[in-house]
């Protein structure tokens, strides 16, 4: 784990053309899936994700239309999750869940974006609590620790995707963070949507949108 004795200001990323509505998310996630297949999926994963006809088309460098997400969340499920957490999700996260209730194929050191009924406070998850305690034990991490304690954990693996409900923009979006515990220094984005879009861009190859 990197030294955490000195904190640095989170980096602010401004990313344009990010989805908010379920319809925008659906189009974006279709593009994300196509780029993921081209740039991030390995051979074993391709066999798992695609049928024989799709694999043949993919091998011939054709455009494969494969939905890599989950079924949309029902509004009732969203409302139940919001009641459990005591808040209303920001617009881009709600739009995401209404397009796909979770996402398991990411070009990132996170395993998945959780379905709405598994979103939790970072302070209450086993991994989140452990990371928070480690950071709290080292002087100089007070700002990060406070952010961890008030943030929602929407994706987790080796790294975390977090949303801060106390940092709200004029559009109603919450600040989002990509956080790698072994390096420290959370990277800040304007919204969940901007964070997800940045991950899409990290795959590199441009395609038609």
C-alpha positions, 0 to 999 in steps of 0.5 A, a space after each residue: 500500500 502506498 504511503 498515506 502520510 500526506 494527502 493530496 487534493 482529489 483530481 477533478 475530471 470534467 467529462 462531456 457527453 455523459 448519460 443521465 436518462 435511462 434512454 441515454 444510458 441504454 445507448 451509452 451502455 450498448 457502445 460501452 459493451 461493444 468497446 469492452 468486447 474489442 479492447 478488454 475481454 479475453 478469449 475465455 470471456 468472449 466465449 462466455 459472453 457471446 454465442 457462436 454466431 456472435 463469435 463468428 461475427 466478432 472474429 470477422 471484425 464485425 460489430 457485435 450487438 451484445 447486451 452485457 448489462 442486467 435487466 432494468 430495475 423497477 421503480 419500486 426496487 429503486 424506491 425500496 433501496 432509497 428508503 433503506 439508505 434514507 436518501 434519493 439517488 442522484 439523477 444519473 445513478 437513477 437513470 443507470 439503474 432504470 437502464 441496467 440494474 448493475 454492470 459486471 463487465 468493467 475496464 477497471 479494478 472494480 468487480 461490478 457496479 452493484 444492483 440498487 438493492 446492494 448499494 451500501 454505505 462504505 462505512 458499513 461494508 466489510 471492505 469499506 470499513 477495513 480500508 477506512 480503519 486503516 486510513 484513519 490510523 495514519 495521520 494526515 488522512 482526515 479528509 479522505 476518512 470523512 469522505 469514506 464515512 459519508 459516501 455510498 459504495 456503488 462499486 467495489 473490487 480492488 478499487 472503489 467507486 464512491 458517491 458523496 451525497 453531501 457534495 451536490 452540484 446544481 444539476 442534482 448530481 453528487 461528486 463521485 470518486 474512484 479510489 485505489 486504496 494501494 495508491 491513495 489520493 481519490 480521483 474526483 468526478 462531477 457525477 457517477 455518469 462522468 466516472 463511468 464515461 471516463 472508464 469508457 474512455 480509458 479503453 481507448 479505441 474510438 468508435 462511432 457514437 
